[in-house]
Amino acid sequence: MALGRVKCFYSQQGYGFIEQNDGRPVYFHYTAWSEGGIPDRSIEGVDVDFDLLETSRGPEATNIRPLGRSGP
């Protein structure tokens, strides 16, 4: 399990990036979002835990679970 925050999500393209707690970015596809359906940009800034999968293209987040929202 890894921890991070959704940095950005491009809903029309169906992917985004999580910034891990150590600052490294991790790619994710919308199908990895555990809440089902296609998320929208409102998930940006949400703290998450996720499983980290090493792929030939680099790390990818799977089984993403929201922990809560940060900021105001």
N, C-alpha and C positions, 0 to 999 in steps of 0.2 A: 504494500500500500504506500502511496506517495501523497503528499499534500501540496496544494497550490491554489491559485486564483485564476479564474477565467479572464484572460487579458483582452481577447477580442473574439468575436464570432461573426462570420459572414454568412447570414442565413440563406441568401440566394444561392451561394455556392455550397453550403452545407458543411462547412468546416470552420475551425478556429484554433486558437492557441491558449494553452494554460501556462502561466508563469509559475514554475515550481518555487517552493520556499527558498531554494538556493539561487534563484534568479534565472535558471535555465528555462528556455521555452520548450513546450511539448505540443506537437500537433494532435488534434482530435477531429474525428468525423462525427456528425450529429448522431449517428447510430450508436455511438458509445455512451450517450447521455442516458442514464438509468431511468429518468422520469418518463420516458416514452415520448413519441411524437417528435416534431421538429422544433427545437428551441428557437427563440428569437434573441435579439440583441439584449434583452433584459437580463440575460444570464451573465453579461459582462460585469465583473467585479464580485461575482459569487465565489466564496471559498468552497473548495471541493477536495474530496479524496478520490483517488483513482488508482487503477492498476497500470503499471508501466510495462509496455511491450517493446522490446528492441526489434526493429525491422531493418530490412536492407536500406531503407531510406532514412533511418534514424529512429529516435524514440517516438512512440505513439501512446496516447492515453486511451485506456479502455475502462469500461464499467465505472463511469464517472458518477459520483454521488455528491449532490450539493450539501454543504454544511450550514450555509447561511449567507447573508449579504453583508458586505463591508460598507463603510462610509455612511453618509447621512441618510 
